[in-house]
Amino acid sequence: MNKETEKLLKKYAKATIGGTVSINDLAEREFSGKSLNKSEKAALGNFERYRLAKLNEVHDDMAFHELYRQLQVLANLADYKEFLKDEYIQPD
């Protein structure tokens, strides 16, 4: 596991994250036909681009699956507002 991933997982392993709206919460709301506001749509798009960019960097099967699971954890636990930060905005 790389240092960036360790840092993110440590950040979101804290008990203080309970009750936040996650990326998966937004995706579920959108899938069920509920509308998202502009920042929610932006966060969802940023996460998807970030996720795809990170997964495309991995060329080892085991590393890919480990990273995939880690990204699933982030999508489930991280506050969606985290993905509005510049570091998650990938050029199209």
N, C-alpha and C positions, 0 to 999 in steps of 0.2 A: 504494500500500500504506500503510495507516495505521500509526501509531507502535506501537500495541499489537501488531499482527501482526508488525511488524519486530522488536520486542523478543522475541516468542515464537520466531520463526524463528531469530534470532541465538542464543538460548539453546539451542535444540535442534540447531544446526548444529555444535556442538562434538563433537570426537572422543570425548569421555568418555561419550557416551550408549550406546555399544555394549553389548549384553548385557542391556539392561533389558526388562522385559515391557511391551509397548505395549497401547493400546486395541485395536488390530487383532488382537494375539495373544489377548486376552481374548475378543473377538468370535468368532474362529476356534475357540477352545476350546469356547465355549458352543454354537456351531453344530454342532460335531462330537459334542455330547452329553455333554461333560465338565462337571462341576459347578464353579461359581465360588464363592468364599467371599463373605462379606457385603461386605467392602471392595471386592473386584473388581466385584461387581454394582453397587455404588454408583458406582464410578468410571465404569463403562460407561454407566449411566443419566445421570450428570452430563454426560459428554461428549456424549451424544446430545441432551440438552436444550440444552446450550451451543451445539452445532453448529446445531441448528434455529433457535435464537434469533438467532444471528449471521447465518445465511443469510436469515432473514425480514426482517432490517433492510436488506438490499441490494435496490435497485430497478432497478439498471442491469445489463443482461445480461452485459457484459464483467466488471464488478466481481464479479458473482455467481460466475462461472466461476473467476476468480482466487482468490476467497476459498474456494471449494469445493476447489480444488487445495491451497491452504495448509492447510486443515483435514485433508485426506487425509495430508499430510506429518506433521502433528502426531499423527494417529492411528497412523501407522506408526512414528514415532521417539520420541515422548514417553513417558516412564515413566508408566504408568497412575496412579501415586500422585499425580502432578501434579493430576489431576482429582478428587482428594478434598479439595482446598483450597476454602475458602469462596467464592473468586471464581468458581468454576465451578458453584456450586450455584445453580440458577435456581428461583424460586418456580413451583410447578405451576399 
